[in-house]
Amino acid sequence: MKWKDNEQSTNLEDRRGSGRSKAAIGGGGALLILVIGLLLGVDPKQLTQQISQSQQGAGEAGAGSGAEPSPRELEQRAFTATVLRFTETVWEEQFRKAGQQYTPPRMVLFSEAVSTGGCGDAPSAAGPFYCPADRTVYLDPTFFDELAQNLGGSKAEFSQAYVIAHEIGHHVQNLLGYSDLVDKKRRTLPPEEFNEWSVRLELQADYLAGVWAYQGQRKFRFVEAGDVEEAIASANAIGDDRLQKRSTGFTSPEKYTHGTSQQRTRWFTRGLKTGDFAAMKELFSTPYEQL
Ligand SMILES: [Zn+2]
């Protein structure tokens, strides 16, 4: 996938590395020192000097505990921020053409575990997910290393982009009311009947990922030879069974059925071939047996 030298999104937050968050707390502490200092009537100039020294100290301490992002982490951040920007550009345009306004989601990179704003805490093992309550995609990039291994050790960048685009698809569904509709079904139907609606929602997110790839390719020409085949292979690799196993004990829409590998491939491919945003509604009008 060709993604370098493109614009990056500013809606990305990198929470990996505890040393770095300690340095951020150091900043808060400095502010506190300043406030106390002002109350005690100390010369502000002197204080500002002390604070900048203490902040440098915090930074160094953080670096000692492995806080400097590794080249790999920096590359992952640049990649996800670029793909996120690709999705913003495509969906802003598609929404505008449909007479609607696109509000982009946020994305948080984390390692090991994360606290969300409305979907509880999640371990890495939950896999990437979208939290509708805070309109944020949560992603531990080590998931991508596993994905690459499953695909035979290639870089699998376009497949990673497909995973991100699927999660962004959930945001598009949230903005358009599909998430609410399915959430209502979840509250009113027995689990075995609800499952059908969950599958529709997941396959629709795959379809939207395909639409994004089609429209993004028109604009950015990011697809390279072999990318599409690989993304389809990953639609198989991250089928249901696998995601469900990963997410044991974690409550999110992702824990429900995503559809079979064959269905996922079919709808992703359809979106990829047509680029037809409006046809997303077919996922909710097609008889279930024909999905
Ligand atoms: Zn999903």
Boltz pocket constraint, residues with backbone or C-beta under 6 A from the ligand:
constraints:
  - pocket:
      binder: B
      contacts: [[A, 166], [A, 167], [A, 170], [A, 202], [A, 205], [A, 254]]
      max_distance: 6.0
